[in-house]
Amino acid sequence: MRFRDFVPEQIDGKWYRGNRYESFEAAVAAAGDWVKEEHVTPLQIETVVLPNIHAPGESGTTDASLGTVSGWSSWYQFLRVWY
């Protein structure tokens, strides 16, 4: 069994405005395109929400341990396709 994550991509980032990301719908569309192009059969599709996946020192969606700080955490939604 394998999985692939579809995370909304960062499209803009300014220190005074914060980072902006693609919509969740863009990640869903990317997953649909990948399934069609690669001819995979999804076993399950999940919406996953994790904190701080883009923080320095974190390994993104596959990090086994993600830390949070009270009052300072950003939560990110992405799509995981098991196949």
CORWOPE-V445100 format. One record per residue. PSI is psi in radians with two decimals (NA if undefined). BURIAL is # if it has 16 or more other ideal C-beta (glycine too) atoms within 10 Angstrom, else .. D_LAST is the distance of its C-alpha to the last C-alpha in Angstrom with 2 decimals. Layout:
BEGIN
psi: <PSI;PSI>
burial: <BURIAL;BURIAL>
d_last: <D_LAST;D_LAST>
END
This chain:
BEGIN
psi: <2.46;2.94;2.80;2.36;2.50;1.79;2.31;2.27;2.58;2.24;-0.26;2.58;2.10;2.40;-0.54;-0.20;-0.31;3.05;2.55;2.55;2.77;2.89;2.81;-0.60;-0.59;-0.66;-0.69;-0.76;-0.72;-0.70;-0.78;-0.74;-0.75;-0.78;-0.77;-0.80;-0.67;-0.08;0.74;2.73;1.86;2.37;-0.62;2.58;2.24;2.55;2.18;2.45;2.12;2.67;2.55;0.61;-0.30;0.09;2.59;2.39;-0.12;2.70;0.36;-2.52;-0.30;0.10;2.25;-0.36;2.03;2.22;2.73;2.66;2.27;2.18;-0.17;1.41;2.49;2.33;2.43;2.38;2.36;3.02;2.34;2.19;2.04;2.35;NA>
burial: <.;.;.;#;#;#;#;#;.;.;.;.;.;.;.;.;.;.;.;.;#;.;.;#;.;.;#;#;.;#;#;.;.;.;#;.;.;.;.;.;.;.;.;.;#;.;.;.;.;#;.;#;#;.;#;.;.;#;.;.;#;.;.;.;.;#;.;.;.;.;.;.;.;.;.;#;.;#;#;#;#;.;.>
d_last: <6.01;5.51;5.93;8.25;11.29;13.56;17.03;20.15;22.23;25.76;28.20;31.48;33.01;36.64;38.18;40.33;37.69;34.50;31.18;29.71;26.07;24.34;23.57;20.44;20.43;20.20;16.97;15.58;17.02;15.52;11.94;13.00;14.63;11.81;9.56;12.86;13.97;11.13;10.53;6.74;5.91;4.47;4.99;7.05;8.84;11.62;14.86;15.98;19.64;21.03;24.55;25.85;22.76;25.04;28.00;29.67;28.61;25.16;21.94;20.11;16.89;16.28;19.88;20.36;23.65;24.69;28.32;30.16;33.83;35.68;36.49;34.50;30.76;28.47;25.30;22.34;19.68;16.33;12.94;9.76;6.37;3.79;0.00>
END
